[in-house]
């Protein structure tokens, strides 16, 4: 599987045909550069799995060649896998200051900070890895300090956009560097990797400033306390909440661990400006008139253990939502989270709060951090790539992004929609689709990574639906006669005390089955167990239409 | 709990603070009328539960008083619980012809049709139950033949709207009967129960005809086969697909059991007009040029076993989606289903299909069946109720409906937002909030209803996350010495063969624990089991951060 030298290779180890766990790889002449190392949450079919990170077995096979991990920005789908990655492959990490700050917090929690090599770079940095000259350009997104990356190789320039929108009036004045992008395109881009999240959305994503104006209006007109729930990492939005709260003479309380973490990091690194004395804790807030209190809290996605859900349930010890208070959900629900968010809104209304909520951008309290179709076309137009690989999206988004690229003049035969692991090889001015390299999901389950097989997951699925029924029989080694049992134990199937008759008939069935087999002189335990399992399964399905896992335990003495 | 006579009582047994399992009850002077008997699907926390239906224990306690079940229309959230209901309480059912047709199909599947009493009524029917004169009025919705109900009692008139929109240009010319509604309002409505599904949506829901125009345009411009996936029960939309397909010279294939069932019932009862010879089966379609084939299929909500998902996976034996075919998803995704629908769209694009999809009404291929804010205000304005109870919605919808009622002049103190079971009592021109009657969810799990307790569900939750670890030890009755074991069995926890070291350390821990207890002269089995469970749990959490269910089985011989 060793890639030949002097051929460049680009592939994804995560992030295409999915949203989440982004990881892209550039390989050239014996050097491997990794871009991003994200995580994603499992869907409901992966029972008990805590987190999914990229399978990095290809990188481990070529560990001596891996020179660096470059991180485009500090979102979980770009940094969430880093602790698991560095445990296996402790290479230097390169990222901008805020991103490094957020990575540090994460590594500290995993006890890995001491051994990590973290390099702070910025838009004007240049780093050389062997023949690869690496530079950067500033973009913007729903977290500050995002970078696109330019890799100049002897076989051509590869550009990775990171996540971006074109917010031309950004709250923090980190303007997207249009002129540098134009210069990069002018110099010649061989292959562009560009993100596809909003490739289905027509138009141009509105500026984050729009949210600021709505926040200020809502907060200045509120009577009681004001709660704003948003993504902790959206530092520009936090800044706008701070400003709106300050204008209306309110102190600010932070609720939720990630909100406190991000605000600490962002304040320390001067990405967030909070007036002296404005931050107070919940106890201090309780002593103030309610119209002098604003609260910034986590939980805008309806997460059950986050601050907003606990406030809505009346379970937050230090703080309560009272009649007349205003709650602003300044976030869109990520698909799959709508029901949990709705439940929270219901609870907040029941507490008597005014709730500002609504799908997507309808309330003006949220804008996307990703560029819409016109912005994706703008990036393609600036970069004028010879080849194009849409990344960071589910298949339909990659597909729509392909159509956008065609519409701005990219040769359709120069566009590759790839899966994770599909290598795009380039040399001599041409790029082709090469081998499929090992790639996939690694599951984090407790402290282990990747040790959960399909058998275990299939068992969990059966157990979750109908539970388990254990039948224990003690038999004589000498003549196969039954010494005790069958004892029937149920967990997650039916409650034994309420179903004595059912349990009795299972016992009788087991006894009958064993007697039949004895008569037929069947002695092997595997056959006895199989027969017990089959007979009981058949009986329960016929009687109850249920399929619990059935586990016969035979003991000989 | 017997309600006194000459006081009217109205309450929900399902349908408020939720979407689904609608059931409302009117009780007057010893007579009980039940309105609707729906089901809903469990959320992800109710592992293994198939269906939720209303808990009808209150009705069973008063079974001799229950005179009738009146069904407003044929959607699952209004008829899905009927088989379970009639098994317990075999009262006469009243509904319009199409609704009865769909109920018959359902009862046939449950083998209950023979014993049921089904009465077909229509908008001009009048039925008298004791002192309650019951009449109806025509509304429209995303299924034909919907009725609102008027109960005239000596203490005042109670109106139940059923589900409705005001489609003033309905595809089937079943116009909403504005004049009768006006007359009912003019005569005087004491208490109105009106549905709240779209109480959060401003404006007026567009007519179903809008969809027809878009379908016709898309189908007439399509090159290959055309697949349209929609709700089977939306007979008017089916009619529009039939018309558009006929206009462009296509034959029609039906895929999916509920599609075939509904089309059969609707054709038989003359709700659906399909030209002679137009319906063909998949084999016949395979012999036609693709531009002469249209397909109507189930699965617009992304259901894994429905026709659309199987077509998208290439797993439908008799039919395939080929490059150049067009697939139209003519439905909005119900919250919670978005991800499954998106996965299907991804797969269809990968098959090379043109897919017309999109959230809500953005493609013109879907309109809601429920009235928006202006229509809810129109109903309130026509009925001019003295008291108002918003029904059929989650709390925030009921709350928004309350605000709408206030805006058209209903006295705020005459509006009750109730929970399931909250009785509204009325007499002498006044209504008050009374007792909370027994109400709740009954779970259908296999063939059983309501036999799943919280212990069983809690066990399933633990089993689903981390599986089960069983430790079997055979001990001597005489002296407590260990004769065999500990044997360790894992299901859904870890795969034993890959974790021999872990299993060995669990065995050693079990042996050590039992030895310590023997030394301390602890003999009770409950104590031995508790100690084994605690020690192993502690060990596994410390080592792996996992919490499997631990089940020690001790056998004495």
HADDOCK unambig.tbl for C-alpha pairs under 7 A between the chains (distance, minus, plus):
assign (segid A and resid 47 and name CA) (segid B and resid 464 and name CA) 5.69 0.50 0.50
assign (segid A and resid 47 and name CA) (segid B and resid 465 and name CA) 5.43 0.50 0.50
assign (segid A and resid 48 and name CA) (segid B and resid 464 and name CA) 6.27 0.50 0.50
assign (segid A and resid 48 and name CA) (segid B and resid 465 and name CA) 3.55 0.50 0.50
assign (segid A and resid 48 and name CA) (segid B and resid 466 and name CA) 5.78 0.50 0.50
assign (segid A and resid 335 and name CA) (segid B and resid 338 and name CA) 6.39 0.50 0.50
assign (segid A and resid 335 and name CA) (segid B and resid 339 and name CA) 6.48 0.50 0.50
assign (segid A and resid 336 and name CA) (segid B and resid 336 and name CA) 5.68 0.50 0.50
assign (segid A and resid 336 and name CA) (segid B and resid 338 and name CA) 6.93 0.50 0.50
assign (segid A and resid 336 and name CA) (segid B and resid 339 and name CA) 6.51 0.50 0.50
assign (segid A and resid 338 and name CA) (segid B and resid 335 and name CA) 6.42 0.50 0.50
assign (segid A and resid 338 and name CA) (segid B and resid 336 and name CA) 6.94 0.50 0.50
assign (segid A and resid 339 and name CA) (segid B and resid 335 and name CA) 6.47 0.50 0.50
assign (segid A and resid 339 and name CA) (segid B and resid 336 and name CA) 6.50 0.50 0.50
assign (segid A and resid 345 and name CA) (segid B and resid 396 and name CA) 6.86 0.50 0.50
assign (segid A and resid 346 and name CA) (segid B and resid 395 and name CA) 5.18 0.50 0.50
assign (segid A and resid 346 and name CA) (segid B and resid 396 and name CA) 5.03 0.50 0.50
assign (segid A and resid 349 and name CA) (segid B and resid 396 and name CA) 6.53 0.50 0.50
assign (segid A and resid 395 and name CA) (segid B and resid 346 and name CA) 5.17 0.50 0.50
assign (segid A and resid 396 and name CA) (segid B and resid 345 and name CA) 6.86 0.50 0.50
assign (segid A and resid 396 and name CA) (segid B and resid 346 and name CA) 5.02 0.50 0.50
assign (segid A and resid 396 and name CA) (segid B and resid 349 and name CA) 6.54 0.50 0.50
assign (segid A and resid 446 and name CA) (segid B and resid 544 and name CA) 5.49 0.50 0.50
assign (segid A and resid 446 and name CA) (segid B and resid 545 and name CA) 4.54 0.50 0.50
assign (segid A and resid 446 and name CA) (segid B and resid 546 and name CA) 5.38 0.50 0.50
assign (segid A and resid 447 and name CA) (segid B and resid 544 and name CA) 5.03 0.50 0.50
assign (segid A and resid 447 and name CA) (segid B and resid 545 and name CA) 5.80 0.50 0.50
assign (segid A and resid 448 and name CA) (segid B and resid 544 and name CA) 6.71 0.50 0.50
assign (segid A and resid 452 and name CA) (segid B and resid 494 and name CA) 6.87 0.50 0.50
assign (segid A and resid 456 and name CA) (segid B and resid 491 and name CA) 6.69 0.50 0.50
assign (segid A and resid 456 and name CA) (segid B and resid 492 and name CA) 4.28 0.50 0.50
assign (segid A and resid 456 and name CA) (segid B and resid 493 and name CA) 6.37 0.50 0.50
assign (segid A and resid 456 and name CA) (segid B and resid 494 and name CA) 6.29 0.50 0.50
assign (segid A and resid 456 and name CA) (segid B and resid 495 and name CA) 6.37 0.50 0.50
assign (segid A and resid 457 and name CA) (segid B and resid 492 and name CA) 6.20 0.50 0.50
assign (segid A and resid 459 and name CA) (segid B and resid 491 and name CA) 6.10 0.50 0.50
assign (segid A and resid 459 and name CA) (segid B and resid 492 and name CA) 4.79 0.50 0.50
assign (segid A and resid 460 and name CA) (segid B and resid 463 and name CA) 6.38 0.50 0.50
assign (segid A and resid 460 and name CA) (segid B and resid 464 and name CA) 4.74 0.50 0.50
assign (segid A and resid 460 and name CA) (segid B and resid 467 and name CA) 5.85 0.50 0.50
assign (segid A and resid 460 and name CA) (segid B and resid 492 and name CA) 4.72 0.50 0.50
assign (segid A and resid 461 and name CA) (segid B and resid 464 and name CA) 6.36 0.50 0.50
assign (segid A and resid 463 and name CA) (segid B and resid 460 and name CA) 6.39 0.50 0.50
assign (segid A and resid 463 and name CA) (segid B and resid 463 and name CA) 5.83 0.50 0.50
assign (segid A and resid 463 and name CA) (segid B and resid 464 and name CA) 6.02 0.50 0.50
assign (segid A and resid 464 and name CA) (segid B and resid 47 and name CA) 5.71 0.50 0.50
assign (segid A and resid 464 and name CA) (segid B and resid 48 and name CA) 6.29 0.50 0.50
assign (segid A and resid 464 and name CA) (segid B and resid 460 and name CA) 4.74 0.50 0.50
assign (segid A and resid 464 and name CA) (segid B and resid 461 and name CA) 6.36 0.50 0.50
assign (segid A and resid 464 and name CA) (segid B and resid 463 and name CA) 6.01 0.50 0.50
assign (segid A and resid 464 and name CA) (segid B and resid 464 and name CA) 4.54 0.50 0.50
assign (segid A and resid 465 and name CA) (segid B and resid 47 and name CA) 5.44 0.50 0.50
assign (segid A and resid 465 and name CA) (segid B and resid 48 and name CA) 3.56 0.50 0.50
assign (segid A and resid 466 and name CA) (segid B and resid 48 and name CA) 5.76 0.50 0.50
assign (segid A and resid 467 and name CA) (segid B and resid 460 and name CA) 5.84 0.50 0.50
assign (segid A and resid 491 and name CA) (segid B and resid 456 and name CA) 6.68 0.50 0.50
assign (segid A and resid 491 and name CA) (segid B and resid 459 and name CA) 6.08 0.50 0.50
assign (segid A and resid 492 and name CA) (segid B and resid 456 and name CA) 4.30 0.50 0.50
assign (segid A and resid 492 and name CA) (segid B and resid 457 and name CA) 6.23 0.50 0.50
assign (segid A and resid 492 and name CA) (segid B and resid 459 and name CA) 4.79 0.50 0.50
assign (segid A and resid 492 and name CA) (segid B and resid 460 and name CA) 4.73 0.50 0.50
assign (segid A and resid 493 and name CA) (segid B and resid 456 and name CA) 6.38 0.50 0.50
assign (segid A and resid 494 and name CA) (segid B and resid 452 and name CA) 6.86 0.50 0.50
assign (segid A and resid 494 and name CA) (segid B and resid 456 and name CA) 6.29 0.50 0.50
assign (segid A and resid 495 and name CA) (segid B and resid 456 and name CA) 6.36 0.50 0.50
assign (segid A and resid 544 and name CA) (segid B and resid 446 and name CA) 5.48 0.50 0.50
assign (segid A and resid 544 and name CA) (segid B and resid 447 and name CA) 5.01 0.50 0.50
assign (segid A and resid 544 and name CA) (segid B and resid 448 and name CA) 6.71 0.50 0.50
assign (segid A and resid 545 and name CA) (segid B and resid 446 and name CA) 4.53 0.50 0.50
assign (segid A and resid 545 and name CA) (segid B and resid 447 and name CA) 5.82 0.50 0.50
assign (segid A and resid 546 and name CA) (segid B and resid 446 and name CA) 5.39 0.50 0.50
